[in-house]
Amino acid sequence: MKMFFRLAIILLTLPAFAPLNAQESHSDRPLSDLSWKLDQSSLTYHMSHPMHEVDGTSRAALGKGVCHAGECDFLIAAAVKSFDSGDSNRDLHMIQVTHGAQFPIVSVRLRLPQASLDWPTLDCDLEVQFAGNTAHYSHVLFQQKIEGASHHITGVVPSTLSDFKIEPPSFLTIPIKNAIPVRVDLVWKPL
């Protein structure tokens, strides 16, 4: 329950605007206030070790976007414990290594020009908060397909353990690789 309230507080930090007519296509509107909701999400980290490869996926991310004066601010947040690698012991160890009890949320913030919301490629500067640290990633490219009112966004965040000051865990005395890329697959809808 505490996790729900923390996630709700994060998402409510963006100003709330009155919803616009959902039947109206946003591309037919002049640049104006517009709100977005994350409709579907899949965030998958990839961990690599000489003995094995592991993917952990969360489908529980929440997100909100608000456009005002030609700029759009987006926030995506997921509980660290929502990532599932298919091995509950490994998932528990991941929570311990990333200090998930102390810092239970991973969040991503970005700002885009509102005009770019119709482009097939989005060039994003990301601010990611994870494990009590903040990392900035410049010019991360995401592909976008617009299907009716839905915007399907895919791409990879090139994160590393050292970006968040996380000591690489070891398996058979060999540490995992520093690179922990995160595949992003999101569907956004205007409100």
C-alpha positions, 0 to 999 in steps of 0.5 A, a space after each residue: 500500500 505504501 508503494 502505491 502511495 509513493 507512486 501516486 505522489 510521484 505521478 501527481 508532481 506534474 500539474 494536472 490539466 483538465 482532460 481534452 475531448 478524447 475523440 479529437 485527434 491531437 494532431 488536428 489541434 493547435 499546440 495547446 495544453 494536452 495530457 497523456 497517460 501511459 496505457 501499456 508498459 514493458 520495461 526489460 533490463 538485460 544482465 550479462 555474465 559469462 555463465 548466463 544472460 538474464 532479462 527482468 521485466 516490469 509491466 507495472 509502470 505508470 506514467 503521465 505527460 503534460 504539454 503546455 506552451 509547446 513543451 511536454 513533460 513526461 514521467 514514468 515510474 515503476 516499483 523496483 520489486 515489479 521486475 520479474 526475471 523468472 527466478 524469485 531468488 535472483 529478483 530478491 537479490 536484485 532488490 537488495 543490491 539496488 537498495 530497493 527497500 530504501 529506494 523502491 521506485 525507479 523513475 524517468 523524466 523527460 521533456 520534448 517539444 510538443 511538435 515532436 510528438 508526431 515524429 517517427 523518431 524521438 531524440 530524448 534527454 532522460 533523467 533516471 532516478 534509481 537506487 538513490 542516484 540520478 543519471 542523465 542520458 543525452 540523445 537517446 533515440 526512441 522509435 514511435 508508431 502512431 496507431 489511431 490515438 495511441 503512440 507506441 514508443 520503443 527503444 533502449 536506455 543505455 544504462 550501466 551499474 556504475 551510472 547508479 553507483 551499484 557494485 556489480 554482484 558476482 556469480 562464482 566470484 565473477 562479477 556481472 558486466 557493467 552494462 544493464 541496458 533497458 528495453 522500453 516498450 510503451 503505449 501512450 494515449 492522450 486524455 
